[in-house]
């Protein structure tokens, strides 16, 4: 399948609406059947195969991580606001919803206070 920018942005929007695929706190995130169903539904919406959608999202996620790292690395102490990298990649803002998905959850205190 040929992925032009418009088609990619449509894929990202459909992906965003299927939290089971990307949001670890979704109740069905670890349910393989629910995930498989979500990928199939996404592929139907995009009129392509599940494998094509998965491959494209893997590629987009990798590009997003690269751009996110560039932004983070440019925000070091001592750098001026004019030195901070601002991504010009067309899909960066569309994928911003996954920006914090990899942040660790706060820890729970399991020690009782008696």
C-alpha positions in Angstrom: 0.0 0.0 0.0 1.1 3.5 -0.8 1.1 5.7 2.3 0.8 9.4 1.6 0.8 12.0 4.4 -3.0 12.2 4.4 -3.4 8.5 4.6 -0.8 8.3 7.5 -2.6 11.0 9.5 -5.9 9.0 9.0 -4.2 5.9 10.2 -2.9 7.7 13.3 -6.4 9.1 14.1 -7.9 5.5 13.9 -5.0 4.2 16.0 -5.5 6.9 18.6 -9.2 5.8 19.0 -8.2 2.2 19.7 -6.5 2.6 23.1 -6.3 -1.2 23.5 -3.4 -1.0 21.0 -1.3 1.6 22.7 -2.4 2.6 26.2 -1.1 0.2 28.9 -3.8 1.3 31.4 -6.6 0.1 29.1 -8.3 -2.8 30.7 -8.0 -4.9 27.6 -4.4 -3.9 26.8 -3.0 -7.3 27.7 -5.9 -9.2 26.0 -4.5 -10.7 22.8 -7.9 -11.4 21.3 -9.1 -7.8 21.9 -5.9 -6.5 20.4 -6.2 -8.7 17.4 -9.8 -7.6 16.9 -8.7 -3.9 17.2 -6.0 -4.4 14.5 -8.5 -6.1 12.2 -11.0 -3.3 12.7 -8.3 -0.7 12.0 -7.3 -2.5 8.8 -10.9 -2.6 7.6 -11.2 1.2 8.2 -8.0 1.8 6.3 -8.9 -0.7 3.6 -5.7 -2.6 3.9 -4.2 -5.6 5.7 -3.5 -5.9 9.4 0.2 -6.5 8.7 0.4 -3.3 6.6 -1.1 -1.3 9.5 1.1 -2.9 12.1 4.3 -2.3 10.0 3.3 1.3 9.4 2.6 2.0 13.0 5.9 0.4 14.1 7.7 2.7 11.6 5.7 5.8 12.8 6.4 5.0 16.5 10.1 4.6 15.8 10.2 8.0 14.0 8.2 9.5 16.8 10.7 8.2 19.4 13.6 9.6 17.4 12.0 13.1 17.2 11.0 13.0 20.8 14.6 12.2 21.8 15.9 15.1 19.6 13.6 17.4 21.4 14.6 16.1 24.9 18.3 16.2 24.1 18.0 19.8 22.9 16.5 20.9 26.2 19.7 20.4 28.3 20.6 22.8 31.0 22.2 25.9 29.7 20.6 25.8 26.3 18.6 28.9 25.3 15.1 28.8 24.0 16.3 29.4 20.5 18.5 26.2 20.7 15.6 23.9 21.6 14.8 21.6 18.7 11.2 21.8 17.4 10.2 18.9 15.2 9.1 19.7 11.7 8.1 16.0 11.0 4.5 16.1 9.7 3.2 13.4 12.1 4.8 14.6 15.3 1.8 16.6 16.6 -0.6 13.9 15.6 1.3 11.3 17.6 1.7 13.5 20.7 -1.0 11.5 22.4 1.6 8.7 23.0 4.2 11.1 24.4 3.8 10.0 28.0 2.6 6.4 27.6 6.0 5.0 28.5 6.4 6.9 31.7 6.5 4.6 34.7 3.6 4.5 37.0 3.9 5.8 40.6 5.0 3.1 43.0 2.6 1.8 45.6 3.6 1.7 49.2 2.9 -1.9 50.3 4.3 -1.6 53.8 1.6 -1.2 56.3 1.9 1.5 59.0 1.1 -0.3 62.3 
